[in-house]
Amino acid sequence: MKQNELKQSVGIKAVDFIQEGMTVGLGTGSTVYYLVEELGRRVQEKQLQVQCVSTSQRTWDQACALGITMKPLQEVSTIDLTIDGADEIDPDFQGIKGGGAAHTYEKIVAVNSRKNIWIVDESKLVDQLGAFGLPVEVLPFGAQQLFQRFQAEGLQPKLRLDDQQDPVHTDSQNYVFDLELGTIKHPHLLAQWLEEQAGVVEQGLFLDLVNTVIIGTDQGPKIISDIR
Ligand SMILES: O=C(CO)[C@H](O)[C@H](O)COP(=O)(O)O
């Protein structure tokens, strides 16, 4: 199967975890696109009653266009389940996210969810995190100084640019640095260090957060549940 077909298969499968009356967090990215598409279909055709919160303007716009009831985060008291993609997942189900520059909102929604499901194709499974550049959202104020500090620490930052070579802005109008680390031997220590640096808004290591992973394989979606 092609990568997009694998993404579609897990996006569709994940909707089976959404039950009537739930408040659901919707992630961001090309895999979540298929999830939202299928959820919209079940809302329209099967009258599934749910309300959702979004992790990005992109997902919000797609979901609204499909008639899914969307709520601002401050208007919901609990999030029953969040379904999101990931850029890398290691054997302990720790992950890197932020390839779509949405990891700050994604993490806020994830940590406030009772349960988190990640939907990925097989290419996202790695032995060790770090081949994917680690996204770090930073405030524009002081970004140059922070960039230099990361360089001095050997973290090889790259300012994320769009197709026009302009800096990518997150939904909060911040920048993203991608740290070209190769491998991350101690993810918890790195996460802690990054979070201590003034100007860092959020870093893309998602540790000890996911409960279920749905992996797209040629044999069909494989579900790994109750991870934590
Ligand atoms: O973290 C993310 C966005 O910030 C995405 O979930 C991640 O980049 C995976 O995206 P895709 O499903 O397009 O491969």
The ligand as an SDF file (V2000), in Angstrom:
LIG
                    3D

 14 13  0  0  0  0  0  0  0  0999 V2000
    2.8730   16.6570   14.9550 O   0  0  0  0  0  0  0  0  0  0  0  0
    2.2180   16.8890   13.9720 C   0  0  0  0  0  0  0  0  0  0  0  0
    1.8310   18.2530   13.5570 C   0  0  0  0  0  0  0  0  0  0  0  0
    2.4490   19.2170   14.3440 O   0  0  0  0  0  0  0  0  0  0  0  0
    1.7460   15.7490   13.1410 C   0  0  0  0  0  0  0  0  0  0  0  0
    0.9350   14.9430   13.9090 O   0  0  0  0  0  0  0  0  0  0  0  0
    2.9240   14.9830   12.6490 C   0  0  0  0  0  0  0  0  0  0  0  0
    3.7720   15.8700   11.9610 O   0  0  0  0  0  0  0  0  0  0  0  0
    2.5190   13.8420   11.7200 C   0  0  0  0  0  0  0  0  0  0  0  0
    2.0020   14.3610   10.5550 O   0  0  0  0  0  0  0  0  0  0  0  0
    1.5270   13.4880    9.3330 P   0  0  0  0  0  0  0  0  0  0  0  0
    0.3390   12.7370    9.7860 O   0  0  0  0  0  0  0  0  0  0  0  0
    1.2200   14.5040    8.2610 O   0  0  0  0  0  0  0  0  0  0  0  0
    2.6550   12.5800    8.9310 O   0  0  0  0  0  0  0  0  0  0  0  0
  1  2  2  0
  2  3  1  0
  2  5  1  0
  3  4  1  0
  5  6  1  0
  5  7  1  0
  7  8  1  0
  7  9  1  0
  9 10  1  0
 10 11  1  0
 11 12  2  0
 11 13  1  0
 11 14  1  0
M  END
$$$$
